[in-house]
Amino acid sequence: MAKKRWQDLSPRTRQWIVAGAVAEGALKIAALIDLKRRPANEVRGSKKTWAVAITLVNSAGAVPVAYFLRGRRRREQTVE
């Protein structure tokens, strides 16, 4: 089977590909911003390792979602 070129794809398929790329990019940016702002003691594992994984792993959004769900510790609330 020959590879399809961008021009060979239907407009609807192209829209889905672009929407998926935008969603993954937005998730990665949000995760990296949160990671940078969050103190190291509120991150499970190394901040550097999370940053590399979020940035380099082509994951269809799975790594940023994993960071938000499992990589962050709950903030301890102070009682005043």
C-alpha positions, 0 to 999 in steps of 0.5 A: 500500500502506497503512503498517502500524501497530505493532498490525498487526504479528505478535508475532514481527515485533515481537520481531524489531524490538525485538531489532534495536533493542536490538542496535544500541543495545548496539553503539552504546553499546559503541563510544562507551565504547571511543572515549571511553576510547581515546587519540586516537593509537589511532583512525583519523580524528577521534574527534569524527567517529566519535562523530557517525557512531556516534550519528547514523547509523541503520545497523543496527549497521554504523557501530559494527561499522566502528569496531571493525573499521577505526576502531581502531589496534592498541595498541603493546605495550611490552617490559619 
